[in-house]
């Protein structure tokens, strides 16, 4: 059993915050203020595995300790900051849940990239057709259809230039429509 003095000296519950997060990782910070005696901080995953962490930042004032411990995580899980004071057999922790996007973000990015590429191609073709039609209507350019005449010997390689109306008539006569 802990004495009243020892209970009063125990560490307050640690405070956890996420300093930075991306689609693939998160930087977590655990802070303990006014702990006495000096505690040991560790990061653990939900399975109880100790995580690699940066060197703790420690400051001491009047026998109380302020300690900060950072770790970088790359998987979705619940993470614990565990504070242990072996001298007084005291342990406390705080927990945070982290969601790392991983595969679903990559999949979403791929879908968006393919969609943008396809949309860009369609939009580009549409703009090209509109510009070509405007230039033809304003007679800035002339469009000539070149067709192989089916009526004048298929193997001769003879080609003729014709107006759109002539080509339309020729096409109708060849297809029977």
N, CA, C and O of each residue as an XYZ file, in Angstrom:
708
protein
N       0.843     -1.186      0.000
C       0.000      0.000      0.000
C       0.881      1.239      0.000
O       1.894      1.305      0.697
N       0.471      2.219     -0.798
C       1.234      3.455     -0.891
C       0.849      4.383      0.245
O      -0.316      4.463      0.633
N       1.834      5.078      0.768
C       1.536      6.047      1.824
C       0.963      7.303      1.193
O       1.022      7.480     -0.024
N       0.414      8.166      2.019
C      -0.174      9.414      1.526
C       0.876     10.258      0.822
O       0.592     10.889     -0.196
N       2.104     10.270      1.369
C       3.167     11.054      0.764
C       3.493     10.526     -0.635
O       3.693     11.299     -1.572
N       3.544      9.211     -0.759
C       3.861      8.616     -2.044
C       2.740      8.871     -3.054
O       3.034      9.140     -4.219
N       1.487      8.798     -2.661
C       0.387      9.062     -3.566
C       0.422     10.498     -4.057
O       0.172     10.773     -5.230
N       0.733     11.399     -3.156
C       0.793     12.807     -3.538
C       1.940     13.062     -4.509
O       1.869     13.984     -5.320
N       2.987     12.261     -4.435
C       4.155     12.453     -5.275
C       3.995     11.817     -6.649
O       4.804     12.080     -7.539
N       3.002     11.010     -6.839
C       2.843     10.283     -8.099
C       2.626     11.234     -9.272
O       2.196     12.375     -9.101
N       2.935     10.732    -10.466
C       2.806     11.524    -11.685
C       1.354     11.755    -12.038
O       0.513     10.875    -11.854
N       1.057     12.951    -12.551
C      -0.269     13.145    -13.123
C      -0.367     12.343    -14.417
O       0.645     11.927    -14.981
N      -1.581     12.136    -14.871
C      -1.786     11.395    -16.118
C      -1.091     12.132    -17.264
O      -1.165     13.358    -17.351
N      -0.418     11.388    -18.138
C       0.266     12.048    -19.259
C      -0.725     12.640    -20.255
O      -1.861     12.183    -20.374
N      -0.274     13.652    -20.956
C      -1.067     14.319    -21.983
C      -0.496     13.922    -23.334
O       0.713     14.017    -23.549
N      -1.365     13.471    -24.259
C      -0.933     13.045    -25.598
C      -1.506     14.000    -26.632
O      -2.650     14.443    -26.532
N      -0.673     14.309    -27.638
C      -1.175     15.064    -28.796
C      -0.444     14.617    -30.053
O       0.663     14.081    -29.996
N      -1.085     14.847    -31.178
C      -0.489     14.539    -32.472
C       0.147     15.822    -32.988
O      -0.539     16.817    -33.226
N       1.464     15.789    -33.156
C       2.180     16.981    -33.620
C       2.048     17.172    -35.125
O       1.892     18.296    -35.603
N       2.111     16.063    -35.873
C       2.003     16.135    -37.325
C       1.498     14.793    -37.827
O       1.821     13.744    -37.270
N       0.699     14.841    -38.892
C       0.193     13.599    -39.474
C       0.123     13.733    -40.987
O      -0.237     14.787    -41.512
N       0.468     12.666    -41.674
C       0.339     12.587    -43.120
C      -0.462     11.329    -43.432
O      -0.971     10.671    -42.524
N      -0.573     10.996    -44.710
C      -1.298      9.783    -45.092
C      -0.560      8.531    -44.638
O      -1.184      7.482    -44.474
N       0.749      8.612    -44.431
C       1.530      7.421    -44.113
C       2.122      7.346    -42.724
O       2.647      6.298    -42.349
N       2.058      8.432    -41.929
C       2.637      8.400    -40.594
C       2.073      9.518    -39.721
O       1.455     10.462    -40.214
N       2.299      9.388    -38.422
C       1.893     10.429    -37.469
C       2.982     10.570    -36.411
O       3.553      9.577    -35.959
N       3.263     11.803    -36.023
C       4.219     12.100    -34.956
C       3.425     12.384    -33.687
O       2.687     13.365    -33.604
N       3.591     11.504    -32.698
C       2.859     11.625    -31.434
C       3.776     12.169    -30.341
O       4.976     11.894    -30.318
N       3.185     12.942    -29.444
C       3.943     13.508    -28.328
C       3.236     13.184    -27.017
O       2.017     13.315    -26.907
N       4.008     12.763    -26.035
C       3.500     12.495    -24.691
C       4.212     13.450    -23.733
O       5.438     13.560    -23.744
N       3.424     14.138    -22.904
C       3.990     15.109    -21.967
C       3.519     14.779    -20.560
O       2.334     14.543    -20.325
N       4.477     14.766    -19.616
C       4.167     14.603    -18.189
C       4.738     15.820    -17.476
O       5.902     16.171    -17.665
N       3.914     16.457    -16.661
C       4.335     17.665    -15.929
C       4.326     17.399    -14.420
O       3.470     16.684    -13.899
N       5.278     17.981    -13.757
C       5.377     17.960    -12.281
C       5.335     16.543    -11.704
O       4.585     16.267    -10.767
N       6.144     15.655    -12.270
C       6.215     14.278    -11.770
C       7.352     14.165    -10.760
O       8.446     14.684    -10.979
N       7.078     13.483     -9.656
C       8.108     13.232     -8.656
C       7.793     11.893     -7.991
O       6.659     11.665     -7.570
N       8.757     11.030     -7.894
C      10.118     11.098     -8.423
C      10.131     10.986     -9.951
O       9.094     10.826    -10.595
N      11.350     11.078    -10.504
C      11.490     11.093    -11.957
C      10.924      9.806    -12.573
O      11.329      8.709    -12.190
N       9.992      9.936    -13.526
C       9.402      8.747    -14.152
C      10.134      8.344    -15.432
O      10.950      9.093    -15.969
N       9.821      7.157    -15.892
C      10.279      6.674    -17.194
C       9.057      6.661    -18.097
O       8.010      6.138    -17.717
N       9.182      7.235    -19.299
C       8.091      7.248    -20.271
C       8.401      6.283    -21.401
O       9.547      6.158    -21.830
N       7.360      5.596    -21.881
C       7.489      4.700    -23.025
C       6.224      4.773    -23.854
O       5.130      4.994    -23.336
N       6.396      4.583    -25.156
C       5.260      4.440    -26.051
C       5.041      2.961    -26.313
O       6.000      2.214    -26.508
N       3.765      2.525    -26.318
C       3.429      1.142    -26.619
C       2.287      1.103    -27.628
O       1.459      2.013    -27.682
N       2.254      0.031    -28.431
C       1.101     -0.189    -29.304
C       0.055     -0.986    -28.521
O       0.279     -1.321    -27.358
N      -1.078     -1.291    -29.145
C      -2.161     -1.963    -28.433
C      -1.804     -3.381    -28.011
O      -2.454     -3.942    -27.129
N      -0.774     -3.975    -28.631
C      -0.334     -5.321    -28.254
C       0.668     -5.285    -27.107
O       1.114     -6.334    -26.641
N       1.027     -4.079    -26.643
C       1.970     -3.953    -25.534
C       3.427     -3.895    -25.961
O       4.319     -3.928    -25.114
N       3.680     -3.810    -27.253
C       5.058     -3.708    -27.747
C       5.579     -2.298    -27.545
O       4.901     -1.322    -27.867
N       6.789     -2.195    -27.011
C       7.422     -0.892    -26.827
C       7.875     -0.367    -28.186
O       8.492     -1.091    -28.967
N       7.565      0.894    -28.459
C       7.894      1.518    -29.735
C       9.186      2.308    -29.640
O       9.511      2.848    -28.582
N       9.925      2.377    -30.738
C      11.095      3.258    -30.743
C      10.640      4.705    -30.613
O       9.613      5.099    -31.166
N      11.409      5.480    -29.883
C      11.045      6.885    -29.657
C      12.308      7.734    -29.659
O      13.426      7.230    -29.544
N      12.094      9.033    -29.794
C      13.211      9.979    -29.705
C      13.709      9.997    -28.263
O      13.066      9.455    -27.364
N      14.856     10.624    -28.059
C      15.346     10.806    -26.685
C      14.371     11.702    -25.933
O      13.939     12.721    -26.470
N      14.017     11.344    -24.699
C      13.088     12.201    -23.956
C      13.717     13.563    -23.633
O      14.916     13.669    -23.372
N      12.876     14.592    -23.659
C      13.305     15.935    -23.257
C      12.889     16.108    -21.803
O      11.704     16.040    -21.473
N      13.864     16.329    -20.944
C      13.597     16.366    -19.512
C      14.064     17.687    -18.918
O      15.152     18.174    -19.225
N      13.217     18.259    -18.059
C      13.637     19.420    -17.268
C      13.215     19.167    -15.822
O      12.195     18.529    -15.562
N      14.022     19.678    -14.885
C      13.755     19.454    -13.458
C      13.663     20.805    -12.759
O      14.451     21.715    -13.017
N      12.681     20.910    -11.868
C      12.528     22.154    -11.106
C      11.983     21.804     -9.729
O      10.859     21.317     -9.601
N      12.769     22.049     -8.725
C      12.346     21.821     -7.338
C      11.971     20.368     -7.056
O      11.060     20.111     -6.269
N      12.650     19.429     -7.678
C      12.382     18.016     -7.423
C      11.256     17.438     -8.270
O      10.965     16.246     -8.180
N      10.619     18.268     -9.093
C       9.582     17.788    -10.003
C      10.134     17.781    -11.429
O      10.966     18.611    -11.795
N       9.656     16.836    -12.212
C      10.169     16.655    -13.563
C       9.073     16.881    -14.601
O       7.929     16.457    -14.442
N       9.472     17.566    -15.665
C       8.636     17.707    -16.861
C       9.344     16.926    -17.961
O      10.509     17.180    -18.267
N       8.626     15.971    -18.553
C       9.250     15.106    -19.558
C       8.359     15.044    -20.796
O       7.137     14.935    -20.699
N       9.002     15.118    -21.959
C       8.312     15.007    -23.243
C       8.963     13.882    -24.032
O      10.188     13.803    -24.123
N       8.123     13.002    -24.610
C       8.630     11.879    -25.397
C       7.841     11.792    -26.701
O       6.614     11.694    -26.684
N       8.548     11.829    -27.833
C       7.921     11.763    -29.162
C       8.207     10.425    -29.830
O       9.266      9.830    -29.634
N       7.245      9.965    -30.619
C       7.426      8.777    -31.441
C       6.693      8.972    -32.757
O       5.727      9.731    -32.840
N       7.166      8.278    -33.782
C       6.503      8.302    -35.083
C       5.900      6.930    -35.328
O       6.578      5.911    -35.201
N       4.599      6.911    -35.687
C       3.905      5.650    -35.949
C       3.470      5.616    -37.412
O       3.209      6.650    -38.027
N       3.401      4.388    -37.953
C       3.074      4.237    -39.366
C       1.906      3.289    -39.604
O       1.625      2.931    -40.748
N       1.228      2.882    -38.545
C       0.103      1.953    -38.692
C      -1.090      2.442    -37.888
O      -0.940      3.117    -36.870
N      -2.281      2.088    -38.364
C      -3.501      2.386    -37.619
C      -3.522      1.504    -36.378
O      -3.384      0.285    -36.473
N      -3.696      2.127    -35.204
C      -3.701      1.365    -33.950
C      -4.064      2.310    -32.811
O      -4.204      3.518    -33.003
N      -4.213      1.730    -31.622
C      -4.325      2.514    -30.398
C      -2.947      2.523    -29.762
O      -2.315      1.475    -29.627
N      -2.475      3.706    -29.368
C      -1.139      3.845    -28.804
C      -1.236      4.392    -27.390
O      -2.071      5.244    -27.090
N      -0.358      3.880    -26.523
C      -0.341      4.279    -25.129
C       0.982      4.949    -24.789
O       2.047      4.517    -25.230
N       0.895      6.007    -24.001
C       2.078      6.589    -23.372
C       2.044      6.099    -21.930
O       1.141      6.446    -21.169
N       3.030      5.293    -21.562
C       3.069      4.671    -20.241
C       4.113      5.388    -19.391
O       5.266      5.537    -19.797
N       3.691      5.830    -18.205
C       4.568      6.531    -17.266
C       4.779      5.617    -16.069
O       3.824      5.229    -15.396
N       6.051      5.271    -15.806
C       6.367      4.351    -14.714
C       7.319      5.029    -13.734
O       8.347      5.587    -14.118
N       6.945      4.962    -12.457
C       7.814      5.442    -11.376
C       8.119      4.222    -10.505
O       7.357      3.868     -9.605
N       9.259      3.590    -10.802
C       9.605      2.345    -10.128
C       9.825      2.543     -8.633
O       9.489      1.657     -7.847
N      10.381      3.682     -8.219
C      10.680      3.940     -6.804
C       9.441      3.835     -5.918
O       9.526      3.401     -4.769
N       8.295      4.234     -6.457
C       7.067      4.210     -5.654
C       6.044      3.212     -6.201
O       4.880      3.231     -5.804
N       6.477      2.356     -7.100
C       5.610      1.338     -7.699
C       4.315      1.952     -8.246
O       3.213      1.505     -7.928
N       4.479      2.977     -9.068
C       3.320      3.671     -9.624
C       3.419      3.685    -11.141
O       4.486      3.922    -11.709
N       2.285      3.426    -11.789
C       2.251      3.467    -13.237
C       0.908      4.043    -13.679
O      -0.139      3.715    -13.120
N       0.960      4.902    -14.685
C      -0.252      5.459    -15.276
C      -0.030      5.564    -16.787
O       1.099      5.461    -17.266
N      -1.108      5.767    -17.521
C      -0.961      5.879    -18.977
C      -2.118      6.684    -19.567
O      -3.157      6.879    -18.935
N      -1.905      7.135    -20.775
C      -2.953      7.734    -21.599
C      -2.920      7.028    -22.936
O      -1.889      6.506    -23.360
N      -4.076      7.020    -23.597
C      -4.196      6.295    -24.858
C      -4.749      7.212    -25.937
O      -5.565      8.096    -25.673
N      -4.289      6.982    -27.150
C      -4.815      7.716    -28.305
C      -4.979      6.743    -29.471
O      -4.253      5.756    -29.590
N      -5.925      7.044    -30.303
C      -6.181      6.225    -31.488
C      -5.661      6.981    -32.707
O      -5.901      8.179    -32.860
N      -4.943      6.262    -33.573
C      -4.366      6.873    -34.767
C      -4.833      6.094    -35.985
O      -4.772      4.865    -36.016
N      -5.301      6.833    -36.991
C      -5.696      6.207    -38.250
C      -4.713      6.638    -39.326
O      -4.595      7.820    -39.648
N      -4.008      5.649    -39.876
C      -3.074      5.897    -40.972
C      -3.760      5.421    -42.242
O      -4.254      4.296    -42.313
N      -3.783      6.275    -43.226
C      -4.531      6.037    -44.455
C      -4.031      4.825    -45.243
O      -4.846      4.069    -45.770
N      -2.741      4.624    -45.335
C      -2.099      3.504    -46.011
C      -2.700      3.188    -47.380
O      -2.717      4.053    -48.255
N      -3.189      1.973    -47.577
C      -3.621      1.449    -48.881
C      -4.812      2.202    -49.442
O      -4.828      2.501    -50.636
N      -5.819      2.523    -48.621
C      -7.001      3.177    -49.177
C      -6.692      4.559    -49.734
O      -7.340      4.991    -50.686
N      -5.719      5.262    -49.165
C      -5.332      6.565    -49.719
C      -4.624      6.382    -51.055
O      -4.854      7.145    -51.994
N      -3.755      5.362    -51.141
C      -3.081      5.100    -52.404
C      -4.110      4.762    -53.477
O      -4.020      5.256    -54.601
N      -5.096      3.916    -53.134
C      -6.138      3.541    -54.081
C      -6.940      4.755    -54.513
O      -7.224      4.921    -55.699
N      -7.310      5.612    -53.553
C      -8.079      6.814    -53.875
C      -7.273      7.735    -54.774
O      -7.810      8.301    -55.726
N      -6.000      7.889    -54.482
C      -5.150      8.751    -55.295
C      -5.076      8.215    -56.719
O      -5.157      8.987    -57.674
N      -4.923      6.898    -56.874
C      -4.852      6.295    -58.205
C      -6.141      6.538    -58.982
O      -6.102      6.878    -60.164
N      -7.279      6.364    -58.321
C      -8.568      6.579    -58.988
C      -8.723      8.030    -59.418
O      -9.185      8.307    -60.525
N      -8.340      8.951    -58.549
C      -8.444     10.374    -58.880
C      -7.506     10.711    -60.039
O      -7.888     11.448    -60.948
N      -6.285     10.179    -60.014
C      -5.321     10.465    -61.078
C      -5.817      9.936    -62.418
O      -5.718     10.630    -63.430
N      -6.348      8.722    -62.438
C      -6.866      8.148    -63.683
C      -8.070      8.951    -64.163
O      -8.195      9.233    -65.355
N      -8.945      9.315    -63.249
C     -10.115     10.121    -63.608
C      -9.712     11.468    -64.189
O     -10.292     11.919    -65.177
N      -8.724     12.110    -63.583
C      -8.256     13.404    -64.097
C      -7.613     13.246    -65.471
O      -7.818     14.079    -66.354
N      -6.841     12.190    -65.651
C      -6.207     11.959    -66.943
C      -7.261     11.737    -68.025
O      -7.190     12.350    -69.091
N      -8.231     10.873    -67.765
C      -9.289     10.594    -68.736
C     -10.112     11.853    -69.006
O     -10.397     12.179    -70.159
N     -10.489     12.554    -67.945
C     -11.257     13.794    -68.098
C     -10.489     14.837    -68.891
O     -11.078     15.556    -69.698
N      -9.180     14.930    -68.674
C      -8.351     15.877    -69.412
C      -8.289     15.540    -70.887
O      -8.330     16.431    -71.736
N      -8.192     14.253    -71.195
C      -8.167     13.843    -72.604
C      -9.493     14.157    -73.297
O      -9.507     14.676    -74.413
N     -10.599     13.842    -72.634
C     -11.920     14.116    -73.218
C     -12.106     15.620    -73.409
O     -12.561     16.068    -74.461
N     -11.752     16.392    -72.383
C     -11.891     17.842    -72.472
C     -11.006     18.404    -73.582
O     -11.434     19.289    -74.322
N      -9.786     17.906    -73.705
C      -8.883     18.358    -74.762
C      -9.442     18.066    -76.145
O      -9.376     18.914    -77.034
N      -9.994     16.869    -76.333
C     -10.581     16.506    -77.628
C     -11.790     17.386    -77.936
O     -11.983     17.808    -79.076
N     -12.596     17.659    -76.924
C     -13.769     18.509    -77.103
C     -13.362     19.931    -77.490
O     -13.952     20.521    -78.394
N     -12.375     20.470    -76.822
C     -11.898     21.826    -77.145
C     -11.337     21.864    -78.560
O     -11.594     22.816    -79.296
N     -10.571     20.843    -78.956
C     -10.017     20.780    -80.302
C     -11.128     20.763    -81.349
O     -11.038     21.466    -82.356
N     -12.173     19.968    -81.123
C     -13.294     19.893    -82.069
C     -14.022     21.230    -82.165
O     -14.402     21.650    -83.258
N     -14.219     21.900    -81.037
C     -14.909     23.196    -81.035
C     -14.080     24.238    -81.788
O     -14.618     24.987    -82.605
N     -12.786     24.287    -81.518
C     -11.918     25.257    -82.199
C     -11.906     24.983    -83.697
O     -11.989     25.914    -84.498
N     -11.804     23.714    -84.083
C     -11.802     23.359    -85.502
C     -13.125     23.764    -86.159
O     -13.117     24.295    -87.270
N     -14.241     23.526    -85.504
C     -15.548     23.895    -86.054
C     -15.671     25.414    -86.188
O     -16.179     25.907    -87.195
N     -15.211     26.151    -85.186
C     -15.262     27.620    -85.254
C     -14.395     28.147    -86.401
O     -14.803     29.057    -87.122
N     -13.211     27.578    -86.564
C     -12.339     28.018    -87.652
C     -12.948     27.688    -89.004
O     -12.816     28.472    -89.944
N     -13.610     26.550    -89.123
C     -14.253     26.167    -90.380
C     -15.446     27.065    -90.660
O     -15.628     27.492    -91.800
N     -16.261     27.365    -89.665
C     -17.437     28.230    -89.841
C     -17.042     29.646    -90.236
O     -17.731     30.278    -91.036
N     -15.956     30.144    -89.693
C     -15.509     31.500    -90.021
C     -14.635     31.504    -91.270
O     -14.108     32.543    -91.668
N     -14.488     30.344    -91.877
C     -13.726     30.152    -93.118
C     -12.257     30.549    -92.965
O     -11.610     30.953    -93.932
N     -11.744     30.432    -91.753
C     -10.319     30.633    -91.538
C      -9.559     29.428    -92.079
O      -8.442     29.552    -92.581
N     -10.190     28.258    -91.964
C      -9.633     27.050    -92.559
C     -10.710     26.385    -93.404
O     -11.904     26.599    -93.197
N     -10.270     25.581    -94.354
C     -11.200     24.797    -95.152
C     -10.927     23.339    -94.861
O      -9.774     22.915    -94.784
N     -11.981     22.582    -94.702
C     -11.843     21.161    -94.436
C     -12.219     20.409    -95.696
O     -13.330     20.552    -96.205
N     -11.294     19.608    -96.200
C     -11.529     18.791    -97.385
C     -11.498     17.334    -96.971
O     -10.587     16.896    -96.269
N     -12.481     16.601    -97.402
C     -12.514     15.169    -97.109
C     -11.835     14.445    -98.246
O     -12.123     14.732    -99.408
N     -10.964     13.536    -97.962
C     -10.279     12.748    -98.972
C     -10.778     11.324    -98.823
O     -10.587     10.692    -97.784
N     -11.421     10.822    -99.873
C     -11.978      9.466    -99.855
C     -11.468      8.711   -101.077
O     -11.229      9.307   -102.127
N     -11.311      7.457   -100.941
C     -10.986      6.590   -102.067
C     -12.286      6.304   -102.802
O     -13.254      5.842   -102.197
N     -12.314      6.565   -104.043
C     -13.522      6.360   -104.827
C     -13.727      4.876   -105.068
O     -12.878      4.220   -105.671
N     -14.812      4.360   -104.618
C     -15.126      2.949   -104.823
C     -15.619      2.702   -106.244
O     -15.584      1.573   -106.736
N     -16.074      3.756   -106.893
C     -16.620      3.596   -108.238
C     -15.529      3.614   -109.299
O     -15.774      3.157   -110.416
N     -14.341      4.119   -109.005
C     -13.291      4.270   -110.008
C     -12.141      3.298   -109.759
O     -10.985      3.717   -109.811
N     -12.391      2.093   -109.507
C     -11.329      1.095   -109.346
C     -10.742      1.123   -107.952
O     -10.063      2.075   -107.567
N     -11.002      0.094   -107.217
C     -10.586      0.045   -105.815
C      -9.084      0.014   -105.642
O      -8.591      0.523   -104.635
N      -8.334     -0.551   -106.562
C      -6.898     -0.714   -106.376
C      -6.070      0.365   -107.055
O      -4.841      0.311   -107.003
N      -6.695      1.325   -107.680
C      -5.939      2.321   -108.445
C      -5.252      3.334   -107.561
O      -4.308      3.991   -108.000
N      -5.708      3.482   -106.305
C      -5.116      4.471   -105.408
C      -5.550      5.864   -105.735
O      -4.991      6.819   -105.195
N      -6.558      6.031   -106.626
C      -7.039      7.353   -107.024
C      -7.823      7.967   -105.871
O      -8.717      7.335   -105.307
N      -7.481      9.198   -105.530
C      -8.202      9.923   -104.491
C      -8.676     11.224   -105.082
O      -8.059     11.770   -105.997
N      -9.773     11.717   -104.555
C     -10.278     12.990   -105.067
C     -10.613     13.911   -103.897
O     -10.988     13.462   -102.814
N     -10.469     15.199   -104.145
C     -10.873     16.211   -103.178
C     -12.276     16.652   -103.545
O     -12.582     16.824   -104.725
N     -13.115     16.834   -102.571
C     -14.472     17.258   -102.852
C     -14.976     18.126   -101.721
O     -14.404     18.155   -100.631
N     -16.038     18.822   -101.995
C     -16.646     19.631   -100.946
C     -17.416     18.705   -100.015
O     -17.617     17.531   -100.325
N     -17.837     19.224    -98.897
C     -18.589     18.420    -97.932
C     -19.872     17.889    -98.553
O     -20.265     16.750    -98.300
N     -20.527     18.717    -99.368
C     -21.777     18.267    -99.999
C     -21.504     17.139   -100.977
O     -22.256     16.166   -101.032
N     -20.404     17.266   -101.770
C     -20.054     16.211   -102.714
C     -19.689     14.924   -101.988
O     -20.075     13.832   -102.406
N     -18.939     15.062   -100.893
C     -18.541     13.881   -100.118
C     -19.756     13.221    -99.496
O     -19.843     11.995    -99.434
N     -20.686     14.030    -99.040
C     -21.902     13.481    -98.447
C     -22.684     12.706    -99.483
O     -23.186     11.619    -99.199
N     -22.796     13.269   -100.715
C     -23.502     12.569   -101.786
C     -22.794     11.274   -102.145
O     -23.438     10.242   -102.337
N     -21.441     11.324   -102.239
C     -20.659     10.145   -102.572
C     -20.818      9.080   -101.495
O     -20.975      7.900   -101.809
N     -20.779      9.480   -100.243
C     -20.933      8.543    -99.133
C     -22.302      7.900    -99.165
O     -22.420      6.691    -98.965
N     -23.341      8.685    -99.413
C     -24.695      8.134    -99.473
C     -24.828      7.149   -100.621
O     -25.487      6.118   -100.482
N     -24.202      7.460   -101.766
C     -24.303      6.556   -102.908
C     -23.533      5.251   -102.656
O     -23.917      4.199   -103.168
N     -22.444      5.315   -101.866
C     -21.664      4.113   -101.606
C     -22.303      3.229   -100.543
O     -22.189      2.005   -100.606
N     -22.964      3.827    -99.585
C     -23.569      3.046    -98.509
C     -25.013      2.707    -98.786
O     -25.598      1.855    -98.117
N     -25.582      3.359    -99.755
C     -26.968      3.093   -100.103
C     -27.955      3.765    -99.182
O     -29.123      3.378    -99.139
N     -27.528      4.727    -98.469
C     -28.430      5.439    -97.534
C     -28.768      6.805    -98.000
O     -29.510      7.521    -97.328
